[in-house]
Amino acid sequence: MSILAKCILLFLMNWFDAQLTIFWVRANLATEGNGLMAYFLEMGNAPFLGVKLAIGAAAAMVLYKYSDLKIARRGLTLALGVYVCIMMIHAVTGLAALGWHGPETAVAYLGTIPHNLMAMLS
């Protein structure tokens, strides 16, 4: 996948994240985890969306402009990885909203792994 395509994908994932965040928050199914963005969301959907898309566009443009640098290419890969995780969180939120609580069980189990590993090593 070309650098340009990755930058466009990054912006689109940012936009989709913003839309899903507005939906979940307005449906009282979730809260905005970023305090600054929560402030803009309290002001309304348009200010939140404007700031979110401006930040996403600026990040994508900077990463594209400096894509000849290894750090920018790695940063782009990292940002896309973070957004994949964010999309998974949105999916889990949607499943929980529909009444499926399997993800909560899985997260609770995964949370016990470090304690269980330490107990085995003790």
C-alpha positions in Angstrom: 0.0 0.0 0.0 1.4 3.4 -0.9 2.2 6.1 1.6 -0.6 8.3 0.1 -3.1 5.5 0.5 -2.0 4.9 4.1 -2.4 8.6 4.9 -5.8 8.7 3.4 -6.7 5.6 5.4 -5.5 7.3 8.5 -7.7 10.3 7.9 -10.7 8.1 7.1 -10.3 6.1 10.2 -10.0 9.4 12.2 -13.3 10.6 10.6 -15.0 7.2 11.3 -13.8 7.3 14.9 -15.3 10.8 15.3 -18.6 9.7 13.9 -18.8 6.6 16.1 -17.7 8.6 19.2 -20.5 11.2 18.6 -23.0 8.3 18.2 -21.9 6.4 21.3 -21.7 9.5 23.5 -25.1 10.9 22.3 -26.7 7.5 22.9 -25.3 7.5 26.5 -23.4 4.3 25.8 -19.9 5.7 26.2 -17.9 8.8 27.2 -15.1 10.6 25.4 -11.8 9.4 26.9 -9.8 12.5 25.9 -10.5 15.4 28.2 -9.8 18.1 25.6 -12.0 16.4 23.0 -14.7 15.9 25.6 -14.7 19.6 26.1 -15.3 20.2 22.4 -18.0 17.5 22.3 -19.8 19.3 25.2 -19.8 22.4 23.0 -21.6 20.4 20.3 -21.0 17.9 17.5 -19.7 20.5 15.0 -16.9 21.9 17.1 -15.9 18.3 18.1 -15.9 17.1 14.5 -14.1 20.2 13.2 -11.3 19.9 15.7 -11.0 16.1 15.3 -10.9 16.3 11.5 -8.4 19.2 11.6 -6.1 17.3 13.8 -6.4 14.2 11.7 -5.9 16.0 8.5 -2.8 17.9 9.8 -1.3 14.6 11.1 -1.9 12.8 7.8 -0.5 15.7 5.8 2.6 16.0 8.0 3.2 12.3 7.8 2.8 12.3 4.0 5.0 15.4 3.5 7.8 13.8 5.5 7.3 10.3 4.4 10.8 10.2 3.1 11.9 10.0 6.7 12.0 6.7 8.5 10.4 8.2 11.6 7.4 9.5 9.7 6.8 6.1 8.0 7.1 4.4 11.4 4.8 7.0 12.9 2.2 6.4 10.2 2.4 2.6 10.9 2.0 3.3 14.6 -0.9 5.7 14.1 -2.7 3.2 11.9 -2.1 0.5 14.5 -3.6 2.7 17.2 -6.7 3.4 15.0 -7.2 -0.3 14.4 -7.3 -0.8 18.2 -9.7 2.2 18.5 -12.0 0.6 15.9 -11.9 -2.7 17.9 -13.0 -0.7 21.0 -15.9 0.8 18.9 -16.9 -2.7 17.8 -16.9 -3.9 21.4 -18.9 -0.9 22.4 -21.4 -1.7 19.7 -21.6 -5.4 20.7 -22.1 -4.4 24.4 -24.8 -1.9 23.4 -26.6 -4.8 21.6 -26.5 -6.8 24.8 -23.6 -9.1 24.1 -21.2 -9.1 27.2 -18.7 -11.6 25.9 -16.0 -8.9 25.5 -16.3 -7.9 29.1 -15.7 -11.5 30.2 -12.7 -11.7 27.9 -11.3 -8.4 29.2 -11.8 -9.5 32.8 -10.0 -12.8 32.0 -7.1 -11.0 30.3 -6.8 -8.7 33.3 -6.1 -11.7 35.5 -3.2 -13.0 33.4 -0.4 -10.8 35.0 -1.5 -11.8 38.5 -1.6 -15.5 37.6 1.8 -15.3 35.9 3.3 -13.7 39.0 1.6 -16.3 41.2 3.2 -19.1 39.1 6.7 -17.4 39.4 6.5 -17.0 43.2 
